[in-house]
Amino acid sequence: MARRKKKLQIFKYECQMTGEIYKTTKKADNPDDLVSVNAYYDMHPEEDDRPEEIKKELGIE
């Protein structure tokens, strides 16, 4: 018996702070509360544990 291919459903959400649009394959419970990674680190700079080379690429430091 052949397996059926699942149809992949894509959900698009927009970050409320940066306006960045991103896609997920899972539906969000509270899409209004979602923020991007960059926006999160802007709100919590003390938790920014990204490598220095990534920060340089983004122009943070």
HELIX and SHEET records of a PDB file:
HELIX    1   1 PRO A   31  ASP A   33  5                                   3    
HELIX    2   2 VAL A   37  MET A   43  1                                   7    
HELIX    3   3 PRO A   45  GLU A   47  5                                   3    
HELIX    4   4 GLU A   52  LEU A   58  1                                   7    
SHEET    1   A 2 PHE A  11  GLU A  14  0                                        
SHEET    2   A 2 ILE A  21  THR A  24 -1                                        
END                                                                             
